[in-house]
C-alpha cells in the first residue's frame, strides 16, 4: 500500500512540474520555443535569394 501511495504522489509531482515548467502560458518552455521559431522563420524569410 505504501509503494502505491509513493508512486501516485510522485506522478502528481511530475504532472505539477510539467505544467509549471513546460506548459506555462507565457514563460513556459513551449512558448519560448514557439517564439524563437517564429523569429527564426522571420529571419529566414527576409533573406534574399
C-alpha positions as CSV (number, residue, x, y, z in Angstrom):
1,X,0.0,0.0,0.0
2,X,2.8,2.4,0.8
3,X,4.5,1.7,-2.5
4,X,1.3,2.6,-4.4
5,X,0.9,5.8,-2.4
6,X,4.5,6.8,-3.1
7,X,4.1,6.1,-6.8
8,X,0.9,8.1,-7.0
9,X,2.4,11.1,-5.2
10,X,5.5,11.0,-7.5
11,X,3.2,11.0,-10.5
12,X,1.3,14.0,-9.1
13,X,4.6,15.9,-8.5
14,X,5.7,15.1,-12.1
15,X,2.4,16.4,-13.5
16,X,2.6,19.6,-11.5
17,X,6.2,20.2,-12.5
18,X,5.4,19.6,-16.2
19,X,2.5,22.1,-16.0
20,X,4.5,24.7,-14.3
21,X,7.7,24.4,-16.4
22,X,6.7,23.2,-19.9
23,X,3.1,24.3,-20.4
24,X,3.0,27.7,-18.7
25,X,1.3,30.2,-20.9
26,X,3.8,33.0,-21.4
27,X,7.0,31.9,-19.7
28,X,6.9,28.2,-20.3
29,X,9.4,26.3,-22.4
30,X,6.8,25.7,-25.1
31,X,6.1,29.4,-25.6
32,X,9.8,30.2,-25.7
33,X,10.4,27.6,-28.4
34,X,7.5,28.9,-30.4
35,X,8.6,32.5,-30.2
36,X,12.2,31.6,-31.1
37,X,10.9,29.5,-34.0
38,X,8.8,32.4,-35.2
39,X,11.8,34.7,-35.0
40,X,13.9,32.3,-36.9
41,X,11.3,31.9,-39.6
42,X,11.0,35.6,-40.0
43,X,14.8,36.0,-40.4
44,X,14.9,33.1,-43.0
45,X,12.0,34.7,-45.0
46,X,13.9,38.0,-45.1
47,X,16.9,36.5,-46.7
48,X,17.3,37.5,-50.3
49,X,17.9,34.6,-52.9
